[in-house]
Amino acid sequence: MTANAAPGVAVRLEEHGASGLVARVTIANPGKLNIVNRALMGELLAASGRLAVTAGLRAVVLTGEGATAFIGGADIGEMAELDAATAKDFITLLHRVCDGLRRLPVPVIARIDGYALGAGLEIAASCDLRIASERAIFGMPEVRVGIPSVIEAALLPALIGWGRTRRLLLTGESISAAEALRWGLVERIVPAAELDGAVATMLDAILACGGNALRLQKELICYWEDHTITEAVERGIGSFAAAWDSDEPRRLMRGFLDAKRRKRGGATPS
């Protein structure tokens, strides 16, 4: 997409043989660090809604177009015109975007190259896994333009702890990819030229797992975040039993045991 092209959200479905579908979702706002305005938020929310009911979907990769930014934030030009009522509508829409990604029934990987600031970091935090290039930059600069960091900024303490969250939110400073990795904000950083390869490796690991098991696991993780340990354990017991509603456990366990027997049978005695 060129700098003169209209902003938009592109969704591409890729066939991975018998493993199913992977969705590539790209946010593009050329020349503006892929910042999200109301229109882009609406597109991304609609895309998440469609993907949530896409049969055979196994994973989603979310990225920003180009090498300059993942998502550079929310559109300050739009926010500068808000009042108390429209501000609530604006931030509620952004929350619905984040929550839509967070509640997708399959793993979501944030592929981060360049800036992930404000709304961009909140959207990244809403994904299950974050893989970044070494040139990525992370920050929550809202207090520097007169507003607090809200909505999915509330996910940050669980990722990086309260002290580091306070540092980001109360100073508005940015951190490097290396520091983000040390903090636990991202799962992996690689040179920019290796970013797609690192994402592919993570996808391979996901696609090697049972599709039904992953959906059950994703649902449990979302539940665990909002409930007590006792409730989380109880829900997990039910989810474990529900796994046997399909043939996936029997099929994959038989494959595991057969492979183990073949390996044992082919071993040379010492």
C-alpha positions as CSV (number, residue, x, y, z in Angstrom):
1,M,0.0,0.0,0.0
2,T,1.4,3.4,-0.9
3,A,1.4,6.6,1.1
4,N,-1.5,7.9,-1.0
5,A,-3.7,4.9,-0.4
6,A,-6.6,5.0,1.9
7,P,-6.2,3.6,5.4
8,G,-7.7,0.2,5.9
9,V,-7.5,-3.3,7.5
10,A,-6.6,-6.1,5.2
11,V,-7.4,-9.7,6.1
12,R,-5.8,-12.6,4.2
13,L,-6.6,-16.2,4.9
14,E,-3.8,-18.8,4.2
15,E,-4.4,-22.5,3.8
16,H,-1.9,-24.6,5.8
17,G,-3.0,-28.0,4.4
18,A,-4.7,-30.3,6.9
19,S,-3.7,-27.9,9.7
20,G,-6.3,-25.4,8.7
21,L,-6.3,-21.6,8.2
22,V,-4.1,-18.8,9.4
23,A,-5.4,-15.3,9.1
24,R,-3.0,-12.4,8.4
25,V,-4.5,-9.1,9.5
26,T,-2.7,-5.9,8.5
27,I,-3.5,-2.5,9.8
28,A,-2.4,0.2,7.3
29,N,-2.5,4.0,7.7
30,P,0.2,5.0,5.2
31,G,2.4,7.9,6.3
32,K,0.8,8.1,9.7
33,L,2.6,5.3,11.7
34,N,-0.5,3.1,11.2
35,I,-2.4,5.1,13.8
36,V,-6.0,4.0,14.3
37,N,-8.9,6.3,13.9
38,R,-12.6,5.5,14.3
39,A,-12.9,4.1,10.8
40,L,-9.9,1.8,11.2
41,M,-11.2,0.7,14.7
42,G,-14.5,-0.2,13.1
43,E,-12.8,-2.2,10.4
44,L,-10.6,-4.1,12.9
45,L,-13.6,-4.9,15.1
46,A,-15.6,-6.2,12.2
47,A,-12.6,-8.3,11.0
48,S,-12.3,-9.9,14.5
49,G,-16.1,-10.6,14.4
50,R,-15.7,-12.4,11.1
51,L,-12.7,-14.3,12.2
52,A,-14.3,-15.5,15.4
53,V,-16.8,-17.6,13.3
54,T,-14.4,-18.6,10.5
55,A,-14.5,-22.4,10.3
56,G,-11.1,-24.1,10.3
57,L,-9.2,-21.0,11.7
58,R,-6.2,-22.0,13.7
59,A,-4.3,-18.8,14.4
60,V,-4.2,-15.1,13.6
61,V,-1.2,-12.9,12.9
62,L,-1.7,-9.2,13.5
63,T,0.7,-6.6,12.1
64,G,1.1,-3.1,10.8
65,E,2.0,-2.3,7.3
66,G,5.7,-1.4,6.6
67,A,8.7,-1.3,8.9
68,T,8.1,2.0,10.7
69,A,5.3,1.1,13.0
70,F,3.1,-1.7,14.3
71,I,0.5,0.8,15.5
72,G,1.7,4.3,16.5
73,G,-1.3,5.0,18.7
74,A,-4.8,6.4,18.3
75,D,-5.5,9.4,16.1
76,I,-4.7,12.6,18.1
77,G,-6.3,14.7,15.5
78,E,-9.6,13.0,16.2
79,M,-9.1,13.0,20.0
80,A,-8.4,16.7,20.1
81,E,-12.0,17.3,18.9
82,L,-13.6,15.2,21.6
83,D,-15.8,16.2,24.5
84,A,-16.7,14.2,27.6
85,A,-19.5,12.3,25.8
86,T,-17.7,11.6,22.6
87,A,-14.5,10.7,24.4
88,K,-16.4,7.9,26.2
89,D,-17.7,6.6,22.8
90,F,-14.2,6.8,21.3
91,I,-12.4,4.9,24.1
92,T,-15.2,2.4,24.4
93,L,-14.8,1.6,20.7
94,L,-11.0,1.1,21.2
95,H,-11.8,-1.2,24.1
96,R,-14.1,-3.2,22.0
97,V,-11.4,-3.6,19.4
98,C,-8.9,-4.9,22.0
99,D,-11.4,-7.2,23.6
100,G,-12.5,-8.6,20.2
101,L,-8.9,-9.6,19.6
102,R,-8.4,-10.9,23.1
103,R,-11.6,-13.0,22.9
104,L,-10.8,-14.6,19.5
105,P,-11.0,-18.4,20.0
106,V,-7.6,-19.1,18.5
107,P,-4.0,-17.8,19.4
108,V,-3.3,-14.3,18.2
109,I,0.3,-13.3,17.4
110,A,1.3,-9.7,17.3
111,R,4.1,-9.2,14.7
112,I,5.7,-5.9,15.9
113,D,8.1,-3.9,13.8
114,G,8.7,-0.3,14.7
115,Y,6.5,1.8,17.0
116,A,3.9,0.2,19.3
117,L,2.6,3.2,21.3
118,G,-0.5,4.0,23.3
119,A,-3.4,2.2,21.6
120,G,-0.8,0.2,19.6
121,L,0.7,-1.2,22.8
122,E,-2.8,-1.9,24.2
123,I,-3.7,-3.8,21.1
124,A,-0.4,-5.7,21.3
125,A,-1.1,-6.6,25.0
126,S,-4.5,-7.9,23.9
127,C,-2.8,-10.5,21.7
128,D,-1.6,-13.9,23.1
129,L,2.0,-13.7,21.9
130,R,4.2,-10.8,20.9
131,I,7.2,-11.2,18.5
132,A,9.1,-8.0,17.8
133,S,12.0,-6.8,15.7
134,E,15.0,-5.4,17.5
135,R,14.1,-1.9,16.3
136,A,10.6,-2.0,17.9
137,I,9.8,0.8,20.4
138,F,7.1,0.5,23.1
139,G,5.4,3.2,25.2
140,M,2.3,4.6,26.7
141,P,2.6,8.4,26.1
142,E,-1.0,9.4,26.9
143,V,-0.2,11.5,30.0
144,R,2.0,13.7,27.8
145,V,-1.0,14.8,25.8
146,G,-3.3,15.3,28.8
147,I,-5.1,11.9,29.1
148,P,-4.6,8.8,31.3
149,S,-3.8,5.4,29.8
150,V,-7.0,3.3,30.3
151,I,-8.8,0.2,29.0
152,E,-6.4,-2.6,28.1
153,A,-3.5,-0.8,29.7
154,A,-5.0,-2.7,32.7
155,L,-3.4,-5.8,31.2
156,L,0.1,-4.5,31.7
157,P,0.6,-5.3,35.4
158,A,0.1,-9.0,34.7
159,L,2.7,-8.9,31.9
160,I,5.4,-6.7,33.4
161,G,4.5,-6.0,37.0
162,W,3.1,-3.0,38.8
163,G,6.4,-1.1,39.1
164,R,7.2,-1.2,35.4
165,T,3.6,-0.4,34.5
166,R,3.7,2.7,36.7
167,R,7.0,3.7,35.1
168,L,5.4,3.5,31.6
169,L,2.1,5.1,32.5
170,L,3.3,7.9,34.9
171,T,6.3,9.1,32.8
172,G,5.1,8.4,29.2
173,E,8.6,7.3,28.4
174,S,9.3,4.6,25.7
175,I,11.4,1.5,26.0
176,S,13.4,-0.5,23.5
177,A,12.7,-4.0,22.2
178,A,15.6,-5.3,24.3
179,E,14.1,-3.8,27.5
180,A,10.6,-5.0,26.5
181,L,12.0,-8.6,26.3
182,R,13.7,-8.3,29.7
183,W,10.5,-7.0,31.2
184,G,8.4,-9.8,29.7
185,L,6.4,-7.5,27.5
186,V,7.3,-9.5,24.4
187,E,8.1,-13.2,24.1
188,R,10.9,-12.9,21.5
189,I,12.9,-10.2,19.6
190,V,14.9,-10.9,16.4
191,P,16.6,-8.8,13.8
192,A,14.1,-7.2,11.4
193,A,15.1,-9.5,8.5
194,E,14.3,-12.5,10.7
195,L,10.9,-11.3,12.0
196,D,8.7,-13.3,9.5
197,G,10.8,-16.4,10.1
198,A,10.3,-16.1,13.9
199,V,6.5,-15.7,13.4
200,A,6.5,-18.7,11.1
201,T,8.3,-20.8,13.7
202,M,5.7,-19.8,16.3
203,L,2.9,-20.6,13.9
204,D,4.5,-24.1,13.2
205,A,4.4,-24.8,16.9
206,I,0.8,-23.7,17.2
207,L,-0.3,-25.7,14.1
208,A,1.4,-28.8,15.5
209,C,-1.0,-28.8,18.5
210,G,-4.6,-30.0,18.6
211,G,-6.9,-27.4,17.2
212,N,-9.8,-28.2,19.6
213,A,-7.4,-28.3,22.5
214,L,-6.0,-24.9,21.6
215,R,-9.5,-23.4,21.5
216,L,-10.3,-24.9,24.9
217,Q,-7.0,-23.5,26.2
218,K,-7.6,-20.0,24.8
219,E,-11.0,-19.9,26.4
220,L,-9.6,-21.0,29.7
221,I,-6.8,-18.4,29.7
222,C,-9.4,-15.7,29.1
223,Y,-11.5,-17.1,32.0
224,W,-8.6,-17.4,34.3
225,E,-7.7,-13.7,33.9
226,D,-11.1,-12.6,35.3
227,H,-11.8,-15.2,38.0
228,T,-10.4,-16.5,41.3
229,I,-8.0,-19.5,41.5
230,T,-10.8,-21.7,42.8
231,E,-13.1,-20.8,40.0
232,A,-10.3,-21.2,37.4
233,V,-9.4,-24.7,38.6
234,E,-13.1,-25.7,38.6
235,R,-13.6,-24.4,35.1
236,G,-10.4,-26.2,34.0
237,I,-11.8,-29.6,35.2
238,G,-14.8,-29.1,33.1
239,S,-12.7,-28.1,30.1
240,F,-10.5,-31.2,30.5
241,A,-13.6,-33.4,30.4
242,A,-15.0,-31.5,27.4
243,A,-11.9,-32.2,25.4
244,W,-13.2,-35.8,25.1
245,D,-16.3,-34.6,23.3
246,S,-14.1,-34.8,20.2
247,D,-11.9,-37.6,19.0
248,E,-8.8,-35.4,19.2
249,P,-7.4,-36.6,22.5
250,R,-7.7,-40.3,21.5
251,R,-6.3,-39.7,18.1
252,L,-3.3,-37.6,19.1
253,M,-2.5,-39.8,22.1
254,R,-2.6,-42.9,20.0
255,G,-0.2,-41.2,17.5
256,F,2.1,-40.3,20.4
257,L,2.1,-43.8,21.8
258,D,2.6,-45.4,18.4
259,A,5.6,-43.1,17.7
260,K,7.0,-44.0,21.1
261,R,6.6,-47.7,20.4
262,R,8.2,-47.4,17.0
263,K,11.2,-45.5,18.5
264,R,11.6,-48.1,21.3
265,G,11.3,-51.0,18.8
266,G,13.9,-49.5,16.5
267,A,16.4,-48.7,19.2
268,T,19.7,-50.6,19.2
269,P,20.4,-52.4,22.5
270,S,23.3,-51.1,24.5
